[in-house]
Amino acid sequence: ADPEPLEAANKATAHMYIVNPLKNLKGSLNKLFSTHPPIEERIAALEKM
């Protein structure tokens, strides 16, 4: 394990991590490239049905 925090995350390599390196990147820029809404939003939409 690398004790140094990750300075920049890349969506192309995010699948190789045990934890999501992009999780803390909340904001409009991250949402712009997202292909699916966050799980919290999906669950909320299902609960409204």
PQR file with spaces between the fields and no chain letter, atoms N, CA, C, O and H, PARSE charges and radii, in Angstrom:
ATOM       1  N    ALA     1       0.838   -1.174    0.000 -0.4000 1.5000
ATOM       2  CA   ALA     1       0.000    0.000    0.000 -0.0000 2.0000
ATOM       3  C    ALA     1       0.885    1.239    0.000  0.5500 1.7000
ATOM       4  O    ALA     1       1.894    1.308    0.702 -0.5500 1.4000
ATOM       5  N    ASP     2       0.490    2.185   -0.782 -0.4000 1.5000
ATOM       6  CA   ASP     2       1.229    3.439   -0.878 -0.0000 2.0000
ATOM       7  C    ASP     2       0.690    4.407    0.167  0.5500 1.7000
ATOM       8  O    ASP     2      -0.502    4.714    0.151 -0.5500 1.4000
ATOM       9  H    ASP     2      -0.329    2.129   -1.352  0.4000 1.0000
ATOM      10  N    PRO     3       1.530    4.895    1.074 -0.5600 1.5000
ATOM      11  CA   PRO     3       1.038    5.803    2.111  0.2800 2.0000
ATOM      12  C    PRO     3       0.723    7.201    1.585  0.5500 1.7000
ATOM      13  O    PRO     3       0.050    7.978    2.261 -0.5500 1.4000
ATOM      14  N    GLU     4       1.199    7.526    0.398 -0.4000 1.5000
ATOM      15  CA   GLU     4       0.949    8.846   -0.177 -0.0000 2.0000
ATOM      16  C    GLU     4      -0.456    8.904   -0.779  0.5500 1.7000
ATOM      17  O    GLU     4      -0.866    7.973   -1.473 -0.5500 1.4000
ATOM      18  H    GLU     4       1.747    6.895   -0.152  0.4000 1.0000
ATOM      19  N    PRO     5      -1.201    9.989   -0.523 -0.5600 1.5000
ATOM      20  CA   PRO     5      -2.540   10.105   -1.123  0.2800 2.0000
ATOM      21  C    PRO     5      -2.445   10.317   -2.634  0.5500 1.7000
ATOM      22  O    PRO     5      -1.477   10.888   -3.136 -0.5500 1.4000
ATOM      23  N    LEU     6      -3.447    9.856   -3.330 -0.4000 1.5000
ATOM      24  CA   LEU     6      -3.508    9.999   -4.778 -0.0000 2.0000
ATOM      25  C    LEU     6      -3.803   11.454   -5.121  0.5500 1.7000
ATOM      26  O    LEU     6      -4.810   12.008   -4.679 -0.5500 1.4000
ATOM      27  H    LEU     6      -4.233    9.392   -2.922  0.4000 1.0000
ATOM      28  N    GLU     7      -2.926   12.073   -5.906 -0.4000 1.5000
ATOM      29  CA   GLU     7      -3.108   13.483   -6.251 -0.0000 2.0000
ATOM      30  C    GLU     7      -4.129   13.677   -7.357  0.5500 1.7000
ATOM      31  O    GLU     7      -4.899   14.638   -7.330 -0.5500 1.4000
ATOM      32  H    GLU     7      -2.107   11.623   -6.265  0.4000 1.0000
ATOM      33  N    ALA     8      -4.144   12.780   -8.323 -0.4000 1.5000
ATOM      34  CA   ALA     8      -5.079   12.910   -9.438 -0.0000 2.0000
ATOM      35  C    ALA     8      -5.588   11.527   -9.817  0.5500 1.7000
ATOM      36  O    ALA     8      -4.812   10.577   -9.926 -0.5500 1.4000
ATOM      37  H    ALA     8      -3.519   12.000   -8.345  0.4000 1.0000
ATOM      38  N    ALA     9      -6.878   11.423  -10.013 -0.4000 1.5000
ATOM      39  CA   ALA     9      -7.488   10.151  -10.403 -0.0000 2.0000
ATOM      40  C    ALA     9      -7.838   10.205  -11.882  0.5500 1.7000
ATOM      41  O    ALA     9      -8.104   11.273  -12.434 -0.5500 1.4000
ATOM      42  H    ALA     9      -7.508   12.194   -9.924  0.4000 1.0000
ATOM      43  N    ASN    10      -7.834    9.041  -12.511 -0.4000 1.5000
ATOM      44  CA   ASN    10      -8.130    8.942  -13.928 -0.0000 2.0000
ATOM      45  C    ASN    10      -9.239    7.916  -14.111  0.5500 1.7000
ATOM      46  O    ASN    10      -9.125    6.790  -13.627 -0.5500 1.4000
ATOM      47  H    ASN    10      -7.619    8.174  -12.063  0.4000 1.0000
ATOM      48  N    LYS    11     -10.313    8.290  -14.806 -0.4000 1.5000
ATOM      49  CA   LYS    11     -11.432    7.357  -15.012 -0.0000 2.0000
ATOM      50  C    LYS    11     -10.993    6.113  -15.774  0.5500 1.7000
ATOM      51  O    LYS    11     -11.586    5.048  -15.605 -0.5500 1.4000
ATOM      52  H    LYS    11     -10.406    9.205  -15.200  0.4000 1.0000
ATOM      53  N    ALA    12      -9.971    6.230  -16.605 -0.4000 1.5000
ATOM      54  CA   ALA    12      -9.515    5.088  -17.389 -0.0000 2.0000
ATOM      55  C    ALA    12      -8.887    4.010  -16.517  0.5500 1.7000
ATOM      56  O    ALA    12      -8.904    2.836  -16.888 -0.5500 1.4000
ATOM      57  H    ALA    12      -9.489    7.095  -16.742  0.4000 1.0000
ATOM      58  N    THR    13      -8.336    4.380  -15.370 -0.4000 1.5000
ATOM      59  CA   THR    13      -7.704    3.399  -14.495 -0.0000 2.0000
ATOM      60  C    THR    13      -8.460    3.194  -13.183  0.5500 1.7000
ATOM      61  O    THR    13      -8.006    2.427  -12.334 -0.5500 1.4000
ATOM      62  H    THR    13      -8.322    5.334  -15.068  0.4000 1.0000
ATOM      63  N    ALA    14      -9.588    3.851  -13.000 -0.4000 1.5000
ATOM      64  CA   ALA    14     -10.340    3.764  -11.746 -0.0000 2.0000
ATOM      65  C    ALA    14     -10.763    2.331  -11.432  0.5500 1.7000
ATOM      66  O    ALA    14     -10.854    1.961  -10.261 -0.5500 1.4000
ATOM      67  H    ALA    14      -9.957    4.474  -13.690  0.4000 1.0000
ATOM      68  N    HIS    15     -11.021    1.527  -12.449 -0.4000 1.5000
ATOM      69  CA   HIS    15     -11.475    0.148  -12.217 -0.0000 2.0000
ATOM      70  C    HIS    15     -10.386   -0.731  -11.614  0.5500 1.7000
ATOM      71  O    HIS    15     -10.687   -1.825  -11.136 -0.5500 1.4000
ATOM      72  H    HIS    15     -10.947    1.828  -13.400  0.4000 1.0000
ATOM      73  N    MET    16      -9.144   -0.294  -11.620 -0.4000 1.5000
ATOM      74  CA   MET    16      -8.044   -1.091  -11.082 -0.0000 2.0000
ATOM      75  C    MET    16      -7.848   -0.892   -9.579  0.5500 1.7000
ATOM      76  O    MET    16      -7.012   -1.566   -8.977 -0.5500 1.4000
ATOM      77  H    MET    16      -8.900    0.594  -12.008  0.4000 1.0000
ATOM      78  N    TYR    17      -8.595    0.013   -8.970 -0.4000 1.5000
ATOM      79  CA   TYR    17      -8.461    0.291   -7.547 -0.0000 2.0000
ATOM      80  C    TYR    17      -9.497   -0.494   -6.750  0.5500 1.7000
ATOM      81  O    TYR    17     -10.590   -0.780   -7.240 -0.5500 1.4000
ATOM      82  H    TYR    17      -9.273    0.560   -9.460  0.4000 1.0000
ATOM      83  N    ILE    18      -9.138   -0.839   -5.514 -0.4000 1.5000
ATOM      84  CA   ILE    18     -10.078   -1.525   -4.629 -0.0000 2.0000
ATOM      85  C    ILE    18     -11.160   -0.548   -4.195  0.5500 1.7000
ATOM      86  O    ILE    18     -12.334   -0.911   -4.134 -0.5500 1.4000
ATOM      87  H    ILE    18      -8.250   -0.608   -5.116  0.4000 1.0000
ATOM      88  N    VAL    19     -10.780    0.673   -3.897 -0.4000 1.5000
ATOM      89  CA   VAL    19     -11.734    1.728   -3.559 -0.0000 2.0000
ATOM      90  C    VAL    19     -11.822    2.677   -4.738  0.5500 1.7000
ATOM      91  O    VAL    19     -10.885    2.778   -5.530 -0.5500 1.4000
ATOM      92  H    VAL    19      -9.826    0.968   -3.946  0.4000 1.0000
ATOM      93  N    ASN    20     -12.925    3.361   -4.856 -0.4000 1.5000
ATOM      94  CA   ASN    20     -13.127    4.278   -5.969 -0.0000 2.0000
ATOM      95  C    ASN    20     -12.283    5.538   -5.766  0.5500 1.7000
ATOM      96  O    ASN    20     -12.560    6.307   -4.845 -0.5500 1.4000
ATOM      97  H    ASN    20     -13.686    3.279   -4.213  0.4000 1.0000
ATOM      98  N    PRO    21     -11.257    5.775   -6.599 -0.5600 1.5000
ATOM      99  CA   PRO    21     -10.418    6.961   -6.428  0.2800 2.0000
ATOM     100  C    PRO    21     -11.139    8.243   -6.818  0.5500 1.7000
ATOM     101  O    PRO    21     -10.664    9.336   -6.511 -0.5500 1.4000
ATOM     102  N    LEU    22     -12.265    8.127   -7.482 -0.4000 1.5000
ATOM     103  CA   LEU    22     -13.005    9.294   -7.936 -0.0000 2.0000
ATOM     104  C    LEU    22     -14.130    9.673   -6.979  0.5500 1.7000
ATOM     105  O    LEU    22     -14.851   10.638   -7.230 -0.5500 1.4000
ATOM     106  H    LEU    22     -12.652    7.239   -7.732  0.4000 1.0000
ATOM     107  N    LYS    23     -14.290    8.933   -5.894 -0.4000 1.5000
ATOM     108  CA   LYS    23     -15.413    9.145   -4.986 -0.0000 2.0000
ATOM     109  C    LYS    23     -15.443   10.558   -4.415  0.5500 1.7000
ATOM     110  O    LYS    23     -16.520   11.135   -4.263 -0.5500 1.4000
ATOM     111  H    LYS    23     -13.704    8.148   -5.690  0.4000 1.0000
ATOM     112  N    ASN    24     -14.300   11.114   -4.101 -0.4000 1.5000
ATOM     113  CA   ASN    24     -14.259   12.443   -3.492 -0.0000 2.0000
ATOM     114  C    ASN    24     -14.362   13.563   -4.510  0.5500 1.7000
ATOM     115  O    ASN    24     -14.376   14.736   -4.138 -0.5500 1.4000
ATOM     116  H    ASN    24     -13.426   10.645   -4.225  0.4000 1.0000
ATOM     117  N    LEU    25     -14.433   13.227   -5.770 -0.4000 1.5000
ATOM     118  CA   LEU    25     -14.537   14.248   -6.808 -0.0000 2.0000
ATOM     119  C    LEU    25     -15.998   14.563   -7.070  0.5500 1.7000
ATOM     120  O    LEU    25     -16.545   14.177   -8.103 -0.5500 1.4000
ATOM     121  H    LEU    25     -14.421   12.274   -6.073  0.4000 1.0000
ATOM     122  N    LYS    26     -16.619   15.250   -6.158 -0.4000 1.5000
ATOM     123  CA   LYS    26     -18.017   15.619   -6.332 -0.0000 2.0000
ATOM     124  C    LYS    26     -18.067   17.008   -6.928  0.5500 1.7000
ATOM     125  O    LYS    26     -17.358   17.912   -6.488 -0.5500 1.4000
ATOM     126  H    LYS    26     -16.175   15.564   -5.319  0.4000 1.0000
ATOM     127  N    GLY    27     -18.892   17.166   -7.909 -0.4000 1.5000
ATOM     128  CA   GLY    27     -19.013   18.474   -8.534 -0.0000 2.0000
ATOM     129  C    GLY    27     -19.506   18.331   -9.957  0.5500 1.7000
ATOM     130  O    GLY    27     -19.687   17.224  -10.466 -0.5500 1.4000
ATOM     131  H    GLY    27     -19.468   16.431   -8.266  0.4000 1.0000
ATOM     132  N    SER    28     -19.715   19.450  -10.576 -0.4000 1.5000
ATOM     133  CA   SER    28     -20.308   19.439  -11.911 -0.0000 2.0000
ATOM     134  C    SER    28     -19.370   18.845  -12.950  0.5500 1.7000
ATOM     135  O    SER    28     -19.839   18.213  -13.897 -0.5500 1.4000
ATOM     136  H    SER    28     -19.568   20.349  -10.163  0.4000 1.0000
ATOM     137  N    LEU    29     -18.060   19.025  -12.805 -0.4000 1.5000
ATOM     138  CA   LEU    29     -17.133   18.489  -13.798 -0.0000 2.0000
ATOM     139  C    LEU    29     -17.137   16.966  -13.776  0.5500 1.7000
ATOM     140  O    LEU    29     -17.126   16.331  -14.831 -0.5500 1.4000
ATOM     141  H    LEU    29     -17.680   19.538  -12.035  0.4000 1.0000
ATOM     142  N    ASN    30     -17.152   16.376  -12.590 -0.4000 1.5000
ATOM     143  CA   ASN    30     -17.199   14.924  -12.490 -0.0000 2.0000
ATOM     144  C    ASN    30     -18.521   14.388  -13.028  0.5500 1.7000
ATOM     145  O    ASN    30     -18.541   13.358  -13.702 -0.5500 1.4000
ATOM     146  H    ASN    30     -17.162   16.891  -11.733  0.4000 1.0000
ATOM     147  N    LYS    31     -19.624   15.073  -12.737 -0.4000 1.5000
ATOM     148  CA   LYS    31     -20.932   14.645  -13.235 -0.0000 2.0000
ATOM     149  C    LYS    31     -21.013   14.748  -14.752  0.5500 1.7000
ATOM     150  O    LYS    31     -21.739   13.987  -15.392 -0.5500 1.4000
ATOM     151  H    LYS    31     -19.608   15.910  -12.188  0.4000 1.0000
ATOM     152  N    LEU    32     -20.276   15.683  -15.322 -0.4000 1.5000
ATOM     153  CA   LEU    32     -20.301   15.890  -16.762 -0.0000 2.0000
ATOM     154  C    LEU    32     -19.871   14.633  -17.506  0.5500 1.7000
ATOM     155  O    LEU    32     -20.432   14.314  -18.554 -0.5500 1.4000
ATOM     156  H    LEU    32     -19.687   16.301  -14.802  0.4000 1.0000
ATOM     157  N    PHE    33     -18.885   13.915  -16.978 -0.4000 1.5000
ATOM     158  CA   PHE    33     -18.360   12.731  -17.643 -0.0000 2.0000
ATOM     159  C    PHE    33     -18.926   11.430  -17.089  0.5500 1.7000
ATOM     160  O    PHE    33     -18.542   10.350  -17.538 -0.5500 1.4000
ATOM     161  H    PHE    33     -18.429   14.174  -16.126  0.4000 1.0000
ATOM     162  N    SER    34     -19.821   11.514  -16.133 -0.4000 1.5000
ATOM     163  CA   SER    34     -20.412   10.326  -15.538 -0.0000 2.0000
ATOM     164  C    SER    34     -21.434    9.712  -16.488  0.5500 1.7000
ATOM     165  O    SER    34     -22.226   10.424  -17.106 -0.5500 1.4000
ATOM     166  H    SER    34     -20.134   12.391  -15.768  0.4000 1.0000
ATOM     167  N    THR    35     -21.410    8.388  -16.598 -0.4000 1.5000
ATOM     168  CA   THR    35     -22.352    7.708  -17.483 -0.0000 2.0000
ATOM     169  C    THR    35     -23.626    7.298  -16.764  0.5500 1.7000
ATOM     170  O    THR    35     -24.640    7.037  -17.413 -0.5500 1.4000
ATOM     171  H    THR    35     -20.766    7.810  -16.095  0.4000 1.0000
ATOM     172  N    HIS    36     -23.597    7.235  -15.440 -0.4000 1.5000
ATOM     173  CA   HIS    36     -24.757    6.839  -14.652 -0.0000 2.0000
ATOM     174  C    HIS    36     -24.872    7.758  -13.440  0.5500 1.7000
ATOM     175  O    HIS    36     -23.862    8.261  -12.948 -0.5500 1.4000
ATOM     176  H    HIS    36     -22.774    7.447  -14.913  0.4000 1.0000
ATOM     177  N    PRO    37     -26.090    7.980  -12.957 -0.5600 1.5000
ATOM     178  CA   PRO    37     -26.233    8.791  -11.740  0.2800 2.0000
ATOM     179  C    PRO    37     -25.676    8.032  -10.534  0.5500 1.7000
ATOM     180  O    PRO    37     -25.578    6.806  -10.567 -0.5500 1.4000
ATOM     181  N    PRO    38     -25.315    8.748   -9.480 -0.5600 1.5000
ATOM     182  CA   PRO    38     -24.821    8.078   -8.272  0.2800 2.0000
ATOM     183  C    PRO    38     -25.867    7.118   -7.709  0.5500 1.7000
ATOM     184  O    PRO    38     -27.065    7.297   -7.929 -0.5500 1.4000
ATOM     185  N    ILE    39     -25.415    6.117   -6.993 -0.4000 1.5000
ATOM     186  CA   ILE    39     -26.307    5.099   -6.427 -0.0000 2.0000
ATOM     187  C    ILE    39     -27.357    5.739   -5.529  0.5500 1.7000
ATOM     188  O    ILE    39     -28.510    5.309   -5.519 -0.5500 1.4000
ATOM     189  H    ILE    39     -24.441    5.972   -6.814  0.4000 1.0000
ATOM     190  N    GLU    40     -26.963    6.773   -4.768 -0.4000 1.5000
ATOM     191  CA   GLU    40     -27.918    7.436   -3.881 -0.0000 2.0000
ATOM     192  C    GLU    40     -29.087    8.010   -4.680  0.5500 1.7000
ATOM     193  O    GLU    40     -30.237    7.919   -4.253 -0.5500 1.4000
ATOM     194  H    GLU    40     -26.026    7.122   -4.775  0.4000 1.0000
ATOM     195  N    GLU    41     -28.792    8.600   -5.838 -0.4000 1.5000
ATOM     196  CA   GLU    41     -29.856    9.163   -6.679 -0.0000 2.0000
ATOM     197  C    GLU    41     -30.711    8.059   -7.294  0.5500 1.7000
ATOM     198  O    GLU    41     -31.922    8.223   -7.446 -0.5500 1.4000
ATOM     199  H    GLU    41     -27.857    8.674   -6.185  0.4000 1.0000
ATOM     200  N    ARG    42     -30.095    6.949   -7.643 -0.4000 1.5000
ATOM     201  CA   ARG    42     -30.857    5.822   -8.204 -0.0000 2.0000
ATOM     202  C    ARG    42     -31.830    5.266   -7.172  0.5500 1.7000
ATOM     203  O    ARG    42     -32.991    4.999   -7.484 -0.5500 1.4000
ATOM     204  H    ARG    42     -29.111    6.816   -7.520  0.4000 1.0000
ATOM     205  N    ILE    43     -31.349    5.091   -5.935 -0.4000 1.5000
ATOM     206  CA   ILE    43     -32.203    4.557   -4.871 -0.0000 2.0000
ATOM     207  C    ILE    43     -33.349    5.516   -4.587  0.5500 1.7000
ATOM     208  O    ILE    43     -34.489    5.088   -4.408 -0.5500 1.4000
ATOM     209  H    ILE    43     -30.406    5.307   -5.681  0.4000 1.0000
ATOM     210  N    ALA    44     -33.052    6.811   -4.544 -0.4000 1.5000
ATOM     211  CA   ALA    44     -34.101    7.806   -4.292 -0.0000 2.0000
ATOM     212  C    ALA    44     -35.162    7.761   -5.387  0.5500 1.7000
ATOM     213  O    ALA    44     -36.353    7.875   -5.097 -0.5500 1.4000
ATOM     214  H    ALA    44     -32.126    7.159   -4.690  0.4000 1.0000
ATOM     215  N    ALA    45     -34.746    7.598   -6.631 -0.4000 1.5000
ATOM     216  CA   ALA    45     -35.700    7.520   -7.736 -0.0000 2.0000
ATOM     217  C    ALA    45     -36.565    6.270   -7.619  0.5500 1.7000
ATOM     218  O    ALA    45     -37.764    6.319   -7.894 -0.5500 1.4000
ATOM     219  H    ALA    45     -33.779    7.506   -6.866  0.4000 1.0000
ATOM     220  N    LEU    46     -35.968    5.153   -7.212 -0.4000 1.5000
ATOM     221  CA   LEU    46     -36.736    3.918   -7.042 -0.0000 2.0000
ATOM     222  C    LEU    46     -37.727    4.036   -5.886  0.5500 1.7000
ATOM     223  O    LEU    46     -38.844    3.524   -5.968 -0.5500 1.4000
ATOM     224  H    LEU    46     -34.994    5.113   -6.988  0.4000 1.0000
ATOM     225  N    GLU    47     -37.323    4.706   -4.818 -0.4000 1.5000
ATOM     226  CA   GLU    47     -38.212    4.866   -3.671 -0.0000 2.0000
ATOM     227  C    GLU    47     -39.397    5.768   -3.994  0.5500 1.7000
ATOM     228  O    GLU    47     -40.451    5.646   -3.370 -0.5500 1.4000
ATOM     229  H    GLU    47     -36.416    5.122   -4.751  0.4000 1.0000
ATOM     230  N    LYS    48     -39.244    6.662   -4.950 -0.4000 1.5000
ATOM     231  CA   LYS    48     -40.339    7.548   -5.347 -0.0000 2.0000
ATOM     232  C    LYS    48     -41.380    6.832   -6.198  0.5500 1.7000
ATOM     233  O    LYS    48     -42.491    7.334   -6.367 -0.5500 1.4000
ATOM     234  H    LYS    48     -38.387    6.762   -5.457  0.4000 1.0000
ATOM     235  N    MET    49     -41.037    5.675   -6.729 -0.4000 1.5000
ATOM     236  CA   MET    49     -41.968    4.939   -7.603 -0.0000 2.0000
ATOM     237  C    MET    49     -43.123    4.359   -6.819  0.5500 1.7000
ATOM     238  O    MET    49     -43.997    3.711   -7.396 -0.5500 1.4000
ATOM     239  H    MET    49     -40.135    5.267   -6.591  0.4000 1.0000
